[in-house]
C-alpha cells in the first residue's frame, strides 16, 4: 500500500515538472506530504522568477511551512523528480524532513548520494533517502527537455535553461 501511495505522490511531482517544462524551465517537480495530505507543491521557476533560489524543493517546503504554520516538517515526506542539489539538501535537513524520495539521480550536482551526501553528514539531522522511484519517467522528461533545448539553440532560437 505504501508503494502505491509513494508512486501517486511522485506522479503528482512529475505533473508539476511538466508545468515547469511548459514554462521553459528545467522540469523538476516536488511535493511535501504530511499525514497523507499534500501540503506543499513546487516546480522549478528560476528563469521565470529570475531567482537562483526558485527550486522545486524550496517552493514545496516553503508552501508546507506556511500551510502548517511552522518550519519543522518532522512528519513530512518530500517527493521530488530529481535528486536534490546541495542547497535543497540543506533545506531538507534544516526543515527536519525525515524522508526524501527522488526519481532521477543527478550525476552533476546530486547531494543525496550521487556526487555527495549532505543528508548523511556526521552530526545533525539525517533524513532517510530513497532513490529511483519513477526514475525512468523523470529521466526521460529531463532528457527530452534538454534535447529540445539543444535543438532550439542549434536552430538559432533563444531559450535559457
Buried (B, 14 or more C-beta within 10 A) or exposed (E): EEEEEBBEBBBBBBBBBBBBBEEBBBBBBBBBBBEEEBBBBBBBBBBEEEEEEBBBBBBBBBBBBEBBEEEEBEEBBBBBBBBBBBBBBBBBBBBBBBBBBBBBBBEEBBBBBBBBBBBBEEEEBEBEBBBEBBBEBBBEBBEEBEEEBEEEEEEEEEEEE
